[in-house]
């Protein structure tokens, strides 16, 4: 009987030790889980702060780039106004931009580029074009106005119609018309585009194309 009681007492001791061990293990696990959750939350907070800092940096860079573009546009506008006052708008802004624009828009390389190209016929008639850019298979005629209006668009149609009469050596090449100005009103842009003309105005890179994406200029 004493042996049984001793075994029972020992079993109770072992059970008590097991319970204490399990409790300690549970407490340790809970503590570890609490620390893990705290570390996880701290990591999430750090990541949130990192994302906020990254977004703030992106916003600052975007604002900086936009400010730079606006300053560039403003500088080009002032340069254009000054060139217009001096009568050198074509030479200073438009002509240097034509090879780049023709390459980007028409995928053609300019092989000849003339500014204020004038020709007089035997009957005394004279015709002058602000700028003429010649490629291997096209002739690009430019007319530049300080303020572009619908009337100038109509007159440019007449200038293109008479071009081959004054320059018969280009009779076999299609002609692309390019109108340029410091700024272009939306209504005039739409009208010029309906006529098939490329329209340029002051932008980030001196002159830039103002036509809608996908616009295909008319070959005259």
PyMOL commands that set and color helices and strands:
alter all, ss='L'
color gray80, all
select helices_A, chain A and resi 2-86+89-106+150-166+168-170+186-194
alter helices_A, ss='H'
color red, helices_A
select strands_A, chain A and resi 112-120+126-134+138-144+174-180+198-203+206-209
alter strands_A, ss='S'
color yellow, strands_A
deselect
rebuild
show_as cartoon
